[in-house]
């Protein structure tokens, strides 16, 4: 009897150890995306179910019902800085992303709730903003539910939901320009002034180019051997239509680049000068 007992214990211990070693893949794997956006970032966490022969909007994410916009746990968005969605400013923080699919129109919801995994758990009073979105048809079928950031600019992005032959878009914006301009105003009143970066921002964003040239000159005063300051000043002058002044700046940048054995800027300046002949 004692021997039988020992055998049974040994079998149970083996089964327990074997079970502890078993690891299986998630049917709806979790994905976390962190996207740099504006001057901060957006982090998305969601789980990705696949169709597996099931009917979308009937068996999965049925029309007219609150959906967690994924599987398993609640789908969340974390904004590291203030953003605007649906015309409403949303403070930095972590929020839930819910949706109500519809044949002709979806309701996309940003909520304070971070635990909605079923329609019954949803409380509308916790909505931060609701946005109505028209679903668009995809040519190619998406088997596994996908959320992605698309059409990125310095101050806007589209959060896209793709599944089956449907894509739904949630536009998100942020006041990048306002924040950068405030930084420029603040930093240019300090001892170490970022003239070069301020000039580059003005040039890249089609602001006052004469002001950009003035700041490039001040950046050159800070560092008279700055290859990049002379080169970018030349680019700004080209945009202003001041070719002769642009040639002088590019020629100076070329000389400095050769002295520094900076082959990249030698080529860039030679190309710039060839276009000014």
N, C-alpha and C positions, 0 to 999 in steps of 0.2 A: 504493500500500500504506500509505504514511504517512497519507494522507487517511482511508482506511478505519479505521485504528487510532484516529485522533482522534475519528471519529464514534462508534466503540464506547465509547471513554472517556467522551465527552460523555453518551451514553445511560446508561451505568452511574452517572455522577455524578448525573444527573437522577433516576434511580430511587432512588438512596441518599437524596437530599434529600427526595424525595416520601415515602419510607418513614419518614423521621425526623419528618415533619410529621403523620403519621397517628396519631390518638388515638381509641381506642374505649372504650365504656363497659364497666364490669365486669359480667359476667353475674350474679355474686353480689356485689353491692356491699357494701363494708365500712362498718360503722357503729360509732361510739364514743359511748357515753352516759355522762355523769357526773351522778350523782344525789346530792344532799345527803341525808345520812342520819345521824340522831342528832346528834352534835357534829362529825361529819366527813363523809365521802363514800364512794361506791362508784363505780368506773369500770368499764364493761363495753365490751369490744371483740370484735366478731364479724362474720362475713360472712353475707349473707342470700340463700340460694338460693330460687328459685321452683319451683313444681311443674311448670309447662309441660307439662301432660298426663301427667306421669309418676306412677306409683303410689307413694304415701307408705308407708313401712315395708316396701316390697319393692324398688323401684328406688332409693329414697332412704331413708336412716336405717333400714336393715332391722332388724327385731325380733331381739333377742339379740346384736347386735353393738355394740362400742364405737363411739360416734359423737362426732365433734369438736364437736357441737352447733352446727353452722353449716357453712360452706364455706371453701375456701382455707386460710388460716392457722388456728392453734389459737384457740379462744375463750378469753378471759381475763377474770378479775375482779380488780380491785385495790381492796383495803380500806385506807382511810386510818386506820382505827382498828380495834381488836379487835371481832369480831362472834361470834355464836353460830349455828351451823348444825347441825341434827341433834343438839342437846344438847352439842356440842363447841365450846369456845372456840377461835377461829382468830385468831392474831395478825395485826396489820396487815401487808400485803404483797401481792404479786402471785401469783395462782394460776390454774391451768387449770380450765375447766369442761367436763366430759365427761358423757356420758349413755349408758345402755344401754336403748333403748326396748323395751317389752314390751306385749303386748296388754292385760294386766290390771294390770301394775305396771312402773314405770320405776325404774332405778337412776340417781340423780344423784350425780356424783362431783366433789368438790373435790380437785384434785391439785397436787403441787409441780411437775409437768411443764408446761412452757409451749410444747412443740413437738409435741404429739400431733396428727397430721393423718391417721393411719390406725390401724386396730385393732392392727396389728403393732408400732407404736411405743409402745403403752401398757404401762406397768409398774405393776402393782397395788401394789407395795411403796411407791410414791410417793403413794398416797392419803392425803389429810388427813382426809377424812370421806366416808362413803357414806350417802345418804338414800334410802329407798324412798318412792316417790310414786305415787299412783293417778291415771291419766290421766282427765280429764273431757271430755265431749263438748260441742262448741260448736255452736250453732244455725247460725251463719254460717261459711262456709268462708274460711280465711285462705290466700291464694295464695302469699304471700311469707313465709318463715320470720321470725318476730318474737320477740324477747325484750324484756320490759318489766318495769318496777317498778310494782307495784300495791298497793292497800290500805295506803298509807303512814300510819304514826303516828310519834310522836317516838322510838319505840324498836323498831319492827318494820316490815318490808316483805315483800311476796311477789315473788320473782323468777319471772315466768311465761314459759313457752315455749309459743308458739302456732304451729300449722301444720296445714293441712288443717282437719279438724273436731275437733282435739285440743288441749287445754291441759293443761300439767303445771306444778305450783307447787312452788317451793322456798322455804320460810319462812326469813327471816333476822332476827335480833334483835340488839340492842345494849343495854348497861346505861346508858342515858342518865340515868335518875334518879339512880343511884348516883354517877355522875360529876358531875352538877350539884350534888348535895347536898355532895359533897366540896369542890367549888369554893366553895359558899356558906360552908361551915364555915371554909375557908381565908381567903377574902376578907374575911369579917366580923371577922377578927382583925387586919386591916391598917388603916392610917390612913384610906384612902379606902374607905369601906364601901358596897357596892352594895345599899343597903337597898331601893330601889325595885324593882330587878330580882329580888331575892330574894323580895320580897312578891308580885310578879306570878307568879313560878314557883309559889309556894305556892297562890295563888288559882287559877291555871289548871290545876293538877294535883290539886285537891281535897285539899290538905294542911291543916294547922292554920290556920284562918282568923283566929283571934284573934292568932296570931303574925304573920300577914300584916298585920293592922290595926296592930299594934305597929310593924312595920317601915315601913309607910306613914307613920306619925307621925314616925318618925326621918328618913324621906326628906323630909318637910315641914320638919323642923328644919334639914336641910341646905339646902333651898331653899323658903322660906316662900311664894314666889309660883308654886309648881309647880301649874299647872292640872291636869296629868295625875295627880299624886299624890293630890290631893283627890278627883278624879273616881273613880279606881280604889279609893280608900279607901271611897267611898260604895258602890261595887259590892260590895266585900267585906262591908260592913255589911248590905247588902240580903240577901246570902246567909246572914248570921247571924240575920236576922229583926229587926235593930235599925233599924227604919224612921226613928225620930226622929233618931237619930244620923246615919243615911244622908242625911236631908234637909239637916242642917246642913253636912255635907261637900260635898254636891252644890251647895248654895246658895253656899258659899264658892268652889267651882270655877267656878260660873257667873259670879260677880262678877269673878274674876280673868280669866276668858275674855273678858268684855266689855271690861275694861280693856286687855287685850292685843289686842282686835279679832280674836280667834280664833273665827271663825264656826262652825267645825266643832265645837269643844267647847261653844259656846253651845247649839247644836242638841242635842248629846249630853246635856248636863245638863238642858235643858228636857224632853227626852223621859224621862229618868230621874225627874225630879221629878214629871212628870205621872202616872207609874205608881205614885207613892208617896202620892197623894191619897186 
